[in-house]
């Protein structure tokens, strides 16, 4: 029974190490200041300058502006 527990502990340690390696890789990528290479809406390449200024950008500037306009709150006049 003790051998089984040791094997489980080793498997868990291995899994935790693999997860930490993946988290570290994602954080390194995020810290480079580059987001996605292609816009999630139109599929066009996101210019490098935008990816540097907007870390982890998912959309090109045009699609981001369109998305923000479509999600803007509706302003009602005070009557």
N, C-alpha and C positions, 0 to 999 in steps of 0.2 A: 504494500500500500504506500509506503514511504517513497519508493521509486516512482510510482505513478504521480504522486504529489510533486516530486522534483521535476518530472517531465512537464507537468502542467505549469509549474512556475517558470520553467525555461521557455515554454511556448508563449506564455503571457508576456514575459520580458521581451521576447523577440517581436511580438505583435506591437507592443508599446514603442519599441525602438523604430519599427517600420513606420508607425503613425507619426512619430516625432520627426523622422527624416522627411516625410511628405509635407508636414506643416512647415518645417524649416525651408524646404524648397519653394513652397508657395510664398512665404514671407520674403525670401530673397528676390523672387520674381517681382513681387509687389513693390519692394524697396528700390528697384531699378527705375521706377517712375514710368514704366511702360504698361499701358493697358492692352486691350485686345488689338490685334493687327487689323481685323476687319469689323466693320460696323454690324451690329446684330440686327439692324433694320433693313438697310439697303445692300449690305454685303460688300460695299466699296472699302478700299484701304483707308484706314484712319491715318492722316498725316503724322509723321513722327513728331513734329512740333506740338501737335495737340496731345499726343500721348505723353510727351514730356511735361507739358503744363497741366494736364489733367490726368494724374496717375489713375490707372485702372479704368480709363474711358472705355465705355462699351459702344458708344455711338459716335459717328462723325458729327461735326458741329451742326450741320444742317438738320440731321435727324434728331439731334438733341434739342435744338430749338423748336422743331415741330412737335416733339413729345411734350416739352414744357408748355407750349401754347395750348395744346389739347388738354392738358391737365391743370391749367390755370383755374383758380376759383372764379366763379361767376360773381361779378360785383353787381349788387342791386342798389338802386337809387333809394335814398331815404325819402319816403313819401309822407 
